[in-house]
Amino acid sequence: MTIQIGNAPCSWGVEFPHDPRNPAWQTVLTQCAAAGYTGIELGPVGFMPEDPAVLGAALSDNGLELIGGVVFRAFHDASQWNDVMDGAVRTCKALTAHGAQHLVLIDSISPRRAPTAGRADEAEQMDKAEWSAFRDRIATVAKMGAEDYGLTVGIHAHAAGFIDFEPELERLLDEVDEKILKICFDTGHHSYAGFDPVAFMRRHIDRISYMHFKDINPDVKAAAIASRTGFYDACGQGIFCNLGDGDVDFPAVRQILLEAGFEGWCTVEQDCDPLLDPDPVGDARANRAYLQSIGF
């Protein structure tokens, strides 16, 4: 098993490219490398330089490989299609410029879904026509990424979007050709949604092309579900914790990857709220140390 461990700008609180709370992109690269990682994701397109010469030199200076990038846009909203495509095309170009492999598609947070994050039985569902159009938008971007840019495209379930709960993810996988759409599997979001990430991995390991390592504080999750806390408030309460401190069974995750002969990147993503005064460098070091302690 040859697995490389990377990190992502979201672990530094970077969710949107021009948020004034973001640290400098150079700081993220330097601190990621210093914490013991050899690769990093692009982050939201526009956060890091889109000039390949500038970013390429900085990656090289820090001994980092660009792993992939995320299109975190409103696939659920037909009126946002131009924005989705803008993000997708720019991300594809940035990835191919640096030899990165993984294009990750995430339906961004919807106001219709944020109040019921983690509660599948209460979440609003799309009707048949809305789902079909939603699925086709995802498939269009997946086909472009796979066929036009030669990338490995993975769908990523995310709390408070319309690909959140396991039945939705599996429905999409059934309806979109595996040749163009794999799975970027996020352990933490699967747990947040109320499902067992290890059981899902056992069923779908052959389609998982890329991993996001994230953990969930079970006490915060239980309180959020009991109190009907929305997604944003749960994040503010610290639902995402250091790896090994939550309810995800990472030794079992490792064993599944080992048995499947999985090779490639697994990326730590510890989403954090910059308003909570996080310690991204300390968390990054702790997460790397934990993964090393269990054999990664």
Secondary structure, 3 states (H helix, E strand, C coil): CCEEEEECHHHHCCCCCCCCCCCCHHHHHHHHHHCCCCEECCCCCCCCCCCHHHHHHHHHHCCCEECEEEEEECCCCHHHHHHHHHHHHHHHHHHHHCCCCEEEEEECCCCCCHHHCCCCCCCCCCCHHHHHHHHHHHHHHHHHHHHHCCCEEEECCCCCCCCCCHHHHHHHHHHCCCCCCEEEEEHHHHHHCCCCHHHHHHHHHHHEEEEEECEECHHHHHHHHHCCCCHHHHHHCCCEECCCCCCCCHHHHHHHHHHHCCCEEEEECCCCCHHHCCCHHHHHHHHHHHHHHCCC
